Amino acid sequence: MNATNRWRANMQHTQRRRLASGTVALVLAATAAAALTPEPAAAADAPRCVPAELNRSDVLAGLPIAVSPLPGTYAASTATQISMLGAPPASLKIASVTGSHTGAHSGRLLAYSQGDGASFLPSHPFAAGETVTVRGSVAAKRFQFSFTVAVPDTGIVTPPPVKTPEDYIEKQHFASAPTLEPPQVVVDADSPQATSGDVFSAPYSGPGPSGPMIFNEAGQLVWFDPLAGDLEATNLQVQQLGSQPVLTWWQGTITLEGFGQGEEIVDNNAYRQIGRVHAGNGLKADLHDFHLTAQGTALLTAFHPIACNLTGYGGPADGDVTDGIVQEVDLATGLVRREWHSLDHISPAVSYSSAYQANPEWPFDYFHPNSVDQLAAGSPLGAVTLISSRNASALYEVNTQTGQVLATIGGRYSTVKLAPGVSTAFQHDATVLEDGTISVFDNGALPKVHPQSRALVLAIDQQTNTASLVAQYEHSKPLLAGSQGSVQVQANGNVFVGWGAEPFFSEFSASGQVLFDAHMHGSYESYRAYRFPWTGAPTQRPAIAVRAAHGNAPEIVYASWNGDTRTASWRVLGGHSARSLLAVTGAPRSGFETAISVRSQDSYVAIQALSAAGAVLGTSPTIHR
């Protein structure tokens, strides 16, 4: 089931409504207290999921450390570690960890590679529903706090991907690489003013295999990694790992609600895997966002469906809710440095989803985080993390150190005047730009709120408490993406837009002129899309295939090299022995696969990839004709 169909199915189980004014409000207050409504008491016979006091600080009173699970939370995982961030590891001590059902827990205290904290890893899991008390000290100052372990929802359904009927024109076919079958890409507009670089996508839901894919400005394939079985991929992009550019993407399976259960993959420019990043605390990485940081950490999202009394939100007492989670993971150790839960800070009452009939298969997906942008202290907004919540139609500015919501942009609770065109609905991919403005993909659906989806740049004036529209970009053929989507503002001011559930890719000038536009055929979609400069240097050998000659027609030798961006031309080698090959002919590179006419009668043939300077970059296997 593709993402749009997942959301349509979800809508059959939910009832959404908008404010009577037809606008989505904007909140920019010193705190989010106005939006954090009082919480109803839990029924005695049902699990609670929301604390009585929302938006508490992660930082222990009078101490320099932020801890997770958050003291007072009801949403901790049974497999949680106890994270303590903000002090040298040697100053941290754990005296005891005691579960109300499981008793004392021994374990190990392991330091973060950054030297600013440590996690206690219990030797055995906690029990669902129990209260855990932690006692310890930092620099000889004692602390104590408690948290409650959630009852996990085990009814989540992950259906196999739905493949549309075979349609030959939707897929590309290559004689030298018959197993790839990436989607066909059609370029409708291309201008010299478009940003140089290739397009990075991860198509799925078509008749061919899913997988990360790069194509160039002509729509020609550069690289495709078809995934086997039920695996799907999202969010392919170029990031920096230390001094080297790397490819990163998520891969795994997608649930009916449209969140992922998988892992993050890191490849170098030779397409060799150099890392797999997993969520911690017994969770799996979600498909929505993943960032490598300069501090040797990774930011990722995760979802945790848990049992919950939802009577205070129009749902059943024995209901289920999906907690939206952001983790910062230490790449060197895999430890969770910090973990933020939506249920600890933001009331389910903010949601445009409905808790009615929430159950283990269809939990109340009230928040649904789909982007995370963690900013350094020197950024225009300071040391905050910007989180986009699809189902609250809101962006949240969160104090990175304390986890507390500082401001809410959009959603049900507004104290700020909105300029015309600012409101968003079910948005994705919120990013703070260098000048402090925010780019965001405004879906406007599902259900339909706006006539079409658009890319926005918003300015927030803290002095006048006003949000204004700096720019918006819409497709010339109106597109309404019920899910997914991305906005990437380039260094030159151009804006690259991936239209999510609609299989289009566009680049605009800052003034709104269309500089590039392309689309995939048929039923394919791509969660996000980006444009980056990229040099691919695969270590596997170029591929070759030969089509036999008929009559007076020449033989055709097909040459390709999946992922390579350096090849300028091909040289055909031939000979009567595999060990005595000589140059027969050649041809300039022409797209992903180059067809070369050969009239040689040699029994053996191979091809060589040549650089623009004529250097041999790689040689294919030798085949017998």
KEZATI-888435 format. One line per 8 residues: number of its first residue (from 1); their letters; for each residue z, y, x negated of C-alpha. Coordinates in steps of 0.25 Angstrom, whole numbers, padded with zeros to 4 digits. Example, Ala and Ser with C-alpha at 12.3 -4.5 7.8 and 13.67 -1.06 7.14 Angstrom:
BEGIN
1) as) 0031/-0018/-0049 ~ 0029/-0004/-0055
This chain:
BEGIN
1) mnatnrwr) 0000/0000/0000 ~ -0004/0013/-0006 ~ 0005/0025/-0007 ~ 0000/0032/0005 ~ 0000/0020/0013 ~ 0015/0018/0008 ~ 0018/0032/0013 ~ 0011/0030/0026
9) anmqhtqr) 0019/0017/0028 ~ 0032/0024/0025 ~ 0029/0035/0035 ~ 0029/0024/0046 ~ 0043/0022/0042 ~ 0047/0037/0041 ~ 0046/0049/0050 ~ 0044/0062/0042
17) rrlasgtv) 0045/0076/0047 ~ 0043/0090/0041 ~ 0051/0103/0043 ~ 0047/0111/0056 ~ 0041/0122/0048 ~ 0032/0112/0041 ~ 0036/0116/0027 ~ 0044/0109/0017
25) alvlaata) 0056/0117/0012 ~ 0059/0121/-0002 ~ 0073/0121/-0007 ~ 0076/0128/-0020 ~ 0091/0130/-0020 ~ 0102/0130/-0031 ~ 0106/0116/-0026 ~ 0100/0107/-0016
33) aaaltpep) 0112/0107/-0007 ~ 0104/0112/0005 ~ 0095/0100/0005 ~ 0106/0090/0002 ~ 0112/0087/0016 ~ 0125/0081/0018 ~ 0125/0066/0018 ~ 0129/0057/0030
41) aaaadapr) 0140/0047/0027 ~ 0136/0033/0026 ~ 0139/0022/0036 ~ 0150/0013/0031 ~ 0141/0001/0032 ~ 0128/0007/0025 ~ 0126/0010/0011 ~ 0126/0025/0007
49) cvpaelnr) 0115/0031/-0002 ~ 0117/0046/-0002 ~ 0130/0052/-0008 ~ 0139/0061/0000 ~ 0137/0072/-0010 ~ 0122/0074/-0014 ~ 0117/0080/-0026 ~ 0129/0077/-0035
57) sdvlaglp) 0127/0080/-0050 ~ 0125/0068/-0060 ~ 0133/0075/-0070 ~ 0148/0071/-0070 ~ 0158/0082/-0068 ~ 0163/0088/-0081 ~ 0154/0079/-0089 ~ 0141/0080/-0096
65) iavsplpg) 0134/0067/-0091 ~ 0125/0065/-0079 ~ 0127/0051/-0073 ~ 0119/0042/-0064 ~ 0121/0035/-0054 ~ 0126/0048/-0048 ~ 0141/0048/-0045 ~ 0142/0046/-0030
73) tyaastat) 0128/0040/-0028 ~ 0125/0029/-0018 ~ 0112/0026/-0024 ~ 0114/0019/-0038 ~ 0107/0007/-0042 ~ 0113/-0007/-0044 ~ 0107/-0007/-0058 ~ 0111/0007/-0061
81) qismlgap) 0115/0011/-0075 ~ 0125/0023/-0076 ~ 0118/0034/-0083 ~ 0126/0045/-0091 ~ 0117/0057/-0096 ~ 0122/0069/-0104 ~ 0131/0064/-0115 ~ 0130/0057/-0128
89) paslkias) 0130/0042/-0126 ~ 0142/0040/-0135 ~ 0151/0049/-0126 ~ 0148/0041/-0114 ~ 0158/0029/-0110 ~ 0158/0020/-0098 ~ 0172/0015/-0095 ~ 0169/0007/-0082
97) vtgshtga) 0158/0005/-0072 ~ 0164/-0002/-0059 ~ 0157/-0006/-0047 ~ 0165/-0007/-0034 ~ 0159/-0021/-0031 ~ 0154/-0026/-0045 ~ 0166/-0021/-0053 ~ 0166/-0017/-0068
105) hsgrllay) 0152/-0016/-0075 ~ 0151/-0017/-0090 ~ 0138/-0012/-0096 ~ 0132/-0004/-0108 ~ 0131/0011/-0110 ~ 0118/0014/-0116 ~ 0114/0027/-0122 ~ 0101/0035/-0118
113) sqgdgasf) 0091/0037/-0130 ~ 0092/0052/-0128 ~ 0107/0052/-0132 ~ 0112/0059/-0120 ~ 0119/0048/-0111 ~ 0120/0033/-0108 ~ 0119/0023/-0097 ~ 0129/0013/-0093
121) lpshpfaa) 0121/0000/-0090 ~ 0130/-0010/-0082 ~ 0130/-0024/-0085 ~ 0127/-0028/-0071 ~ 0122/-0021/-0058 ~ 0130/-0014/-0048 ~ 0132/-0019/-0034 ~ 0124/-0012/-0022
129) getvtvrg) 0134/-0003/-0014 ~ 0145/-0003/-0024 ~ 0152/0009/-0030 ~ 0151/0010/-0046 ~ 0162/0018/-0053 ~ 0159/0023/-0067 ~ 0169/0028/-0077 ~ 0166/0033/-0091
137) svaakrfq) 0167/0045/-0100 ~ 0159/0055/-0107 ~ 0164/0061/-0120 ~ 0178/0055/-0116 ~ 0178/0062/-0103 ~ 0179/0052/-0091 ~ 0170/0051/-0079 ~ 0170/0042/-0067
145) fsftvavp) 0159/0041/-0056 ~ 0155/0032/-0045 ~ 0142/0028/-0038 ~ 0137/0018/-0028 ~ 0126/0008/-0029 ~ 0115/0008/-0019 ~ 0111/-0004/-0011 ~ 0097/-0006/-0015
153) dtgivtpp) 0086/-0008/-0005 ~ 0078/-0021/-0008 ~ 0068/-0020/0003 ~ 0058/-0011/-0003 ~ 0044/-0016/-0002 ~ 0033/-0015/-0013 ~ 0020/-0020/-0006 ~ 0008/-0024/-0015
161) pvktpedy) -0002/-0013/-0017 ~ -0012/-0012/-0007 ~ -0026/-0013/-0012 ~ -0038/-0008/-0004 ~ -0050/-0016/-0002 ~ -0059/-0018/-0014 ~ -0069/-0006/-0015 ~ -0078/-0007/-0027
169) iekqhfas) -0080/0008/-0028 ~ -0065/0012/-0029 ~ -0064/0005/-0042 ~ -0070/0006/-0055 ~ -0076/-0006/-0062 ~ -0079/-0009/-0077 ~ -0086/-0020/-0083 ~ -0078/-0019/-0096
177) aptleppq) -0065/-0018/-0088 ~ -0066/-0025/-0075 ~ -0051/-0026/-0073 ~ -0048/-0011/-0072 ~ -0054/-0007/-0059 ~ -0048/0007/-0058 ~ -0052/0016/-0046 ~ -0065/0024/-0046
185) vvvdadsp) -0062/0039/-0049 ~ -0072/0049/-0043 ~ -0072/0063/-0050 ~ -0076/0074/-0039 ~ -0074/0086/-0048 ~ -0072/0089/-0063 ~ -0071/0103/-0070 ~ -0071/0106/-0084
193) qatsgdvf) -0058/0114/-0081 ~ -0051/0101/-0077 ~ -0040/0097/-0087 ~ -0044/0088/-0098 ~ -0038/0074/-0097 ~ -0039/0061/-0089 ~ -0033/0058/-0075 ~ -0021/0049/-0074
201) sapysgpg) -0019/0041/-0061 ~ -0014/0027/-0056 ~ -0023/0023/-0045 ~ -0018/0012/-0035 ~ -0020/0008/-0020 ~ -0035/0005/-0023 ~ -0043/-0008/-0023 ~ -0041/-0009/-0038
209) psgpmifn) -0029/-0011/-0047 ~ -0018/0000/-0048 ~ -0015/0006/-0062 ~ -0014/0019/-0071 ~ -0028/0025/-0073 ~ -0034/0036/-0081 ~ -0048/0042/-0078 ~ -0055/0054/-0084
217) eagqlvwf) -0061/0067/-0078 ~ -0074/0059/-0074 ~ -0066/0049/-0067 ~ -0069/0038/-0077 ~ -0058/0028/-0080 ~ -0050/0030/-0093 ~ -0039/0020/-0091 ~ -0034/0010/-0080
225) dplagdle) -0023/0000/-0081 ~ -0024/-0009/-0069 ~ -0011/-0014/-0064 ~ -0009/-0029/-0060 ~ -0003/-0034/-0047 ~ 0005/-0024/-0038 ~ 0007/-0014/-0049 ~ 0004/0000/-0046
233) atnlqvqq) 0004/0013/-0055 ~ 0007/0027/-0053 ~ 0009/0040/-0061 ~ 0000/0038/-0074 ~ 0002/0050/-0083 ~ 0002/0054/-0098 ~ 0016/0057/-0103 ~ 0022/0059/-0117
241) lgsqpvlt) 0031/0049/-0123 ~ 0036/0055/-0136 ~ 0024/0061/-0143 ~ 0014/0051/-0136 ~ 0006/0053/-0123 ~ 0008/0040/-0114 ~ 0004/0035/-0101 ~ 0014/0033/-0090
249) wwqgtitl) 0013/0027/-0077 ~ 0022/0019/-0066 ~ 0018/0005/-0062 ~ 0025/-0004/-0052 ~ 0024/-0007/-0037 ~ 0025/0003/-0026 ~ 0034/0001/-0013 ~ 0030/0004/0001
257) egfgqgee) 0038/0018/0000 ~ 0029/0022/-0012 ~ 0038/0021/-0023 ~ 0037/0012/-0036 ~ 0044/0001/-0042 ~ 0039/0000/-0057 ~ 0040/0006/-0071 ~ 0034/0017/-0079
265) ivdnnayr) 0023/0013/-0090 ~ 0021/0020/-0103 ~ 0008/0018/-0111 ~ 0003/0025/-0123 ~ -0011/0030/-0125 ~ -0016/0016/-0129 ~ -0011/0011/-0115 ~ 0000/0002/-0122
273) qigrvhag) 0013/0002/-0114 ~ 0024/0008/-0122 ~ 0034/0009/-0111 ~ 0039/0005/-0097 ~ 0049/0014/-0091 ~ 0058/0008/-0080 ~ 0068/0014/-0070 ~ 0082/0011/-0073
281) nglkadlh) 0094/0007/-0064 ~ 0087/-0005/-0058 ~ 0076/0004/-0052 ~ 0061/0004/-0054 ~ 0052/0016/-0058 ~ 0045/0023/-0047 ~ 0031/0027/-0047 ~ 0033/0042/-0045
289) dfhltaqg) 0036/0048/-0058 ~ 0039/0046/-0072 ~ 0041/0055/-0084 ~ 0043/0053/-0099 ~ 0052/0064/-0105 ~ 0053/0070/-0119 ~ 0067/0065/-0119 ~ 0063/0050/-0119
297) talltafh) 0066/0048/-0105 ~ 0058/0045/-0092 ~ 0059/0050/-0078 ~ 0056/0041/-0067 ~ 0058/0039/-0052 ~ 0064/0027/-0045 ~ 0067/0023/-0030 ~ 0079/0016/-0026
305) piacnltg) 0079/0011/-0011 ~ 0093/0008/-0007 ~ 0101/0005/0006 ~ 0106/0017/0013 ~ 0113/0022/0026 ~ 0103/0032/0031 ~ 0109/0035/0045 ~ 0111/0050/0040
313) yggpadgd) 0096/0051/0038 ~ 0090/0045/0050 ~ 0090/0031/0045 ~ 0097/0018/0046 ~ 0111/0015/0041 ~ 0106/0003/0034 ~ 0094/0010/0028 ~ 0087/0011/0014
321) vtdgivqe) 0084/0024/0006 ~ 0075/0026/-0006 ~ 0083/0033/-0017 ~ 0073/0042/-0026 ~ 0077/0041/-0041 ~ 0074/0048/-0054 ~ 0078/0042/-0067 ~ 0077/0047/-0081
329) vdlatglv) 0076/0035/-0090 ~ 0078/0034/-0105 ~ 0065/0028/-0111 ~ 0072/0022/-0123 ~ 0083/0015/-0116 ~ 0078/0014/-0102 ~ 0091/0019/-0097 ~ 0092/0029/-0085
337) rrewhsld) 0097/0042/-0090 ~ 0098/0048/-0076 ~ 0095/0044/-0062 ~ 0093/0053/-0050 ~ 0094/0048/-0036 ~ 0088/0056/-0024 ~ 0099/0050/-0015 ~ 0110/0057/-0024
345) hispavsy) 0104/0071/-0022 ~ 0095/0072/-0010 ~ 0098/0068/0004 ~ 0089/0059/0011 ~ 0089/0070/0022 ~ 0079/0078/0014 ~ 0068/0067/0017 ~ 0056/0068/0025
353) ssayqanp) 0056/0053/0026 ~ 0064/0046/0037 ~ 0075/0036/0035 ~ 0072/0030/0049 ~ 0071/0015/0048 ~ 0073/0015/0033 ~ 0075/0001/0028 ~ 0074/-0007/0015
361) ewpfdyfh) 0059/-0008/0016 ~ 0057/0006/0019 ~ 0069/0014/0013 ~ 0071/0029/0017 ~ 0062/0035/0005 ~ 0068/0049/0007 ~ 0066/0055/-0006 ~ 0054/0048/-0014
369) pnsvdqla) 0054/0056/-0028 ~ 0040/0056/-0033 ~ 0041/0066/-0045 ~ 0052/0070/-0056 ~ 0050/0081/-0066 ~ 0062/0083/-0075 ~ 0062/0096/-0082 ~ 0069/0101/-0095
377) agsplgav) 0079/0111/-0095 ~ 0069/0121/-0100 ~ 0060/0120/-0088 ~ 0058/0131/-0078 ~ 0067/0123/-0069 ~ 0077/0119/-0079 ~ 0082/0104/-0081 ~ 0078/0099/-0067
385) tlissrna) 0071/0087/-0062 ~ 0061/0090/-0051 ~ 0060/0078/-0041 ~ 0049/0077/-0030 ~ 0054/0070/-0017 ~ 0042/0065/-0009 ~ 0050/0062/0004 ~ 0058/0075/0003
393) salyevnt) 0046/0083/0001 ~ 0054/0090/-0010 ~ 0056/0093/-0024 ~ 0070/0093/-0030 ~ 0074/0100/-0043 ~ 0085/0091/-0049 ~ 0095/0095/-0060 ~ 0091/0085/-0070
401) qtgqvlat) 0105/0084/-0076 ~ 0113/0083/-0063 ~ 0103/0077/-0054 ~ 0106/0087/-0043 ~ 0095/0093/-0035 ~ 0094/0108/-0038 ~ 0083/0112/-0029 ~ 0074/0106/-0018
409) iggrystv) 0059/0110/-0017 ~ 0054/0106/-0003 ~ 0059/0097/0007 ~ 0068/0098/0020 ~ 0078/0109/0014 ~ 0072/0122/0010 ~ 0079/0135/0006 ~ 0067/0141/-0001
417) klapgvst) 0055/0149/0005 ~ 0042/0141/0003 ~ 0029/0149/0000 ~ 0018/0143/0009 ~ 0012/0130/0004 ~ 0024/0126/-0005 ~ 0030/0115/0004 ~ 0027/0100/-0001
425) afqhdatv) 0027/0087/0007 ~ 0029/0074/0000 ~ 0025/0080/-0013 ~ 0024/0073/-0027 ~ 0024/0076/-0042 ~ 0032/0089/-0043 ~ 0032/0094/-0057 ~ 0038/0107/-0063
433) ledgtisv) 0027/0115/-0071 ~ 0030/0123/-0084 ~ 0031/0136/-0076 ~ 0041/0130/-0066 ~ 0031/0128/-0055 ~ 0031/0114/-0048 ~ 0018/0106/-0046 ~ 0019/0096/-0034
441) fdngalpk) 0009/0087/-0026 ~ 0011/0090/-0012 ~ 0007/0078/-0004 ~ 0009/0084/0010 ~ 0010/0070/0016 ~ 0013/0059/0020 ~ 0015/0063/0031 ~ 0006/0074/0031
449) vhpqsral) 0012/0088/0030 ~ 0001/0096/0022 ~ -0014/0096/0025 ~ -0016/0090/0011 ~ -0009/0087/-0002 ~ -0009/0097/-0013 ~ -0004/0100/-0027 ~ 0006/0112/-0028
457) vlaidqqt) 0012/0121/-0038 ~ 0025/0127/-0033 ~ 0033/0139/-0039 ~ 0048/0140/-0036 ~ 0054/0154/-0037 ~ 0069/0152/-0039 ~ 0072/0167/-0037 ~ 0066/0168/-0023
465) ntaslvaq) 0069/0154/-0019 ~ 0054/0152/-0016 ~ 0043/0141/-0018 ~ 0029/0146/-0019 ~ 0016/0139/-0021 ~ 0009/0142/-0034 ~ -0003/0133/-0032 ~ -0008/0121/-0023
473) yehskpll) -0020/0112/-0025 ~ -0027/0104/-0014 ~ -0039/0094/-0015 ~ -0052/0099/-0009 ~ -0052/0087/-0001 ~ -0039/0088/0006 ~ -0030/0076/0001 ~ -0017/0072/0008
481) agsqgsvq) -0009/0063/-0002 ~ 0001/0055/0006 ~ 0008/0051/-0007 ~ 0008/0053/-0022 ~ 0001/0065/-0030 ~ 0003/0073/-0042 ~ 0000/0087/-0048 ~ -0002/0089/-0063
489) vqangnvf) -0003/0104/-0068 ~ -0010/0104/-0081 ~ -0008/0112/-0093 ~ -0020/0121/-0090 ~ -0015/0123/-0076 ~ -0024/0113/-0069 ~ -0018/0105/-0058 ~ -0021/0090/-0058
497) vgwgaepf) -0018/0083/-0044 ~ -0017/0068/-0041 ~ -0018/0067/-0026 ~ -0009/0054/-0025 ~ -0013/0045/-0013 ~ -0026/0053/-0012 ~ -0034/0047/-0024 ~ -0039/0061/-0030
505) fsefsasg) -0036/0068/-0043 ~ -0039/0083/-0044 ~ -0037/0094/-0054 ~ -0036/0109/-0050 ~ -0036/0122/-0058 ~ -0024/0130/-0057 ~ -0032/0139/-0047 ~ -0035/0127/-0038
513) qvlfdahm) -0050/0124/-0043 ~ -0053/0109/-0043 ~ -0056/0104/-0057 ~ -0056/0089/-0055 ~ -0056/0080/-0044 ~ -0057/0065/-0043 ~ -0053/0053/-0034 ~ -0052/0038/-0034
521) hgsyesyr) -0060/0031/-0023 ~ -0053/0025/-0011 ~ -0039/0020/-0009 ~ -0034/0023/-0023 ~ -0022/0033/-0026 ~ -0014/0038/-0038 ~ 0000/0043/-0037 ~ -0002/0053/-0047
529) ayrfpwtg) -0013/0058/-0056 ~ -0013/0067/-0069 ~ -0023/0072/-0079 ~ -0019/0071/-0094 ~ -0026/0071/-0108 ~ -0026/0056/-0113 ~ -0031/0048/-0125 ~ -0031/0033/-0122
537) aptqrpai) -0032/0024/-0134 ~ -0031/0010/-0129 ~ -0028/-0002/-0138 ~ -0035/-0012/-0130 ~ -0050/-0014/-0134 ~ -0062/-0008/-0126 ~ -0068/-0017/-0115 ~ -0082/-0022/-0115
545) avraahgn) -0091/-0029/-0105 ~ -0106/-0033/-0106 ~ -0116/-0034/-0094 ~ -0127/-0044/-0098 ~ -0141/-0039/-0099 ~ -0151/-0043/-0088 ~ -0166/-0043/-0091 ~ -0169/-0031/-0100
553) apeivyas) -0157/-0023/-0096 ~ -0147/-0021/-0108 ~ -0133/-0027/-0108 ~ -0122/-0017/-0104 ~ -0109/-0017/-0112 ~ -0097/-0010/-0105 ~ -0087/-0003/-0113 ~ -0073/0002/-0109
561) wngdtrta) -0059/0005/-0115 ~ -0048/0007/-0104 ~ -0040/0019/-0108 ~ -0048/0024/-0120 ~ -0051/0039/-0120 ~ -0057/0040/-0134 ~ -0070/0032/-0133 ~ -0082/0040/-0134
569) swrvlggh) -0093/0029/-0136 ~ -0095/0014/-0136 ~ -0101/0005/-0147 ~ -0107/-0008/-0143 ~ -0106/-0019/-0154 ~ -0114/-0032/-0154 ~ -0117/-0044/-0162 ~ -0120/-0059/-0162
577) sarsllav) -0106/-0061/-0167 ~ -0092/-0056/-0162 ~ -0089/-0053/-0177 ~ -0102/-0045/-0180 ~ -0104/-0034/-0170 ~ -0112/-0022/-0173 ~ -0115/-0009/-0165 ~ -0125/-0011/-0155
585) tgaprsgf) -0125/0002/-0146 ~ -0116/0012/-0140 ~ -0114/0022/-0129 ~ -0105/0034/-0126 ~ -0093/0031/-0118 ~ -0096/0033/-0103 ~ -0084/0032/-0094 ~ -0073/0021/-0094
593) etaisvrs) -0084/0010/-0096 ~ -0097/0012/-0104 ~ -0109/0004/-0101 ~ -0118/0002/-0114 ~ -0132/-0004/-0114 ~ -0134/-0015/-0125 ~ -0147/-0022/-0128 ~ -0141/-0030/-0140
601) qdsyvaiq) -0142/-0045/-0139 ~ -0128/-0047/-0147 ~ -0119/-0058/-0142 ~ -0107/-0050/-0144 ~ -0103/-0036/-0140 ~ -0091/-0027/-0141 ~ -0089/-0012/-0140 ~ -0082/-0001/-0148
609) alsaagav) -0076/0012/-0143 ~ -0079/0024/-0151 ~ -0073/0037/-0152 ~ -0080/0050/-0152 ~ -0080/0050/-0167 ~ -0086/0035/-0167 ~ -0073/0028/-0171 ~ -0071/0014/-0165
617) lgtsptih) -0059/0015/-0156 ~ -0060/0001/-0151 ~ -0068/-0012/-0150 ~ -0070/-0021/-0138 ~ -0069/-0036/-0138 ~ -0082/-0043/-0142 ~ -0088/-0050/-0131 ~ -0099/-0061/-0131
625) r) -0111/-0057/-0122
